[in-house]
């Protein structure tokens, strides 16, 4: 089996994942996952697709992540890993879809409009 690469996005974060058979090694931006995501919760988010498909120590991950914050990067990484697992074996798709990992979260920051302070906040209005 060859290396599979996919992309996942969340808010302004973009994650490119290279998945290959291995022993469960995970490198993000050439750093270990524990070093890159110090929070246990973020590591759980990244590993959710592997827990769902019981493939925790069968694939190595090489990931490049940029943009956004750590939570957005973790969720972008989760989507990319999910897409890579589905590409490797299509049998995983129903379980991953049931958990909601295949859906790209479309929520983005709304742009600022002219004549307003922020996207929706207006200047104070007075009658006179």
Secondary structure, 3 states (H helix, E strand, C coil): CCCEEEEEEECCEEEEEEEEECCCCEEECCEEHHHHCCCHHHHHHHHHHHHHHCCCCCEEEEEEEECCCHHHHHHHHHHHHHHHHHHHCHHHHHHHHHHCCCCCCCCCCCCCCCCCCCCCCCCCCCCC
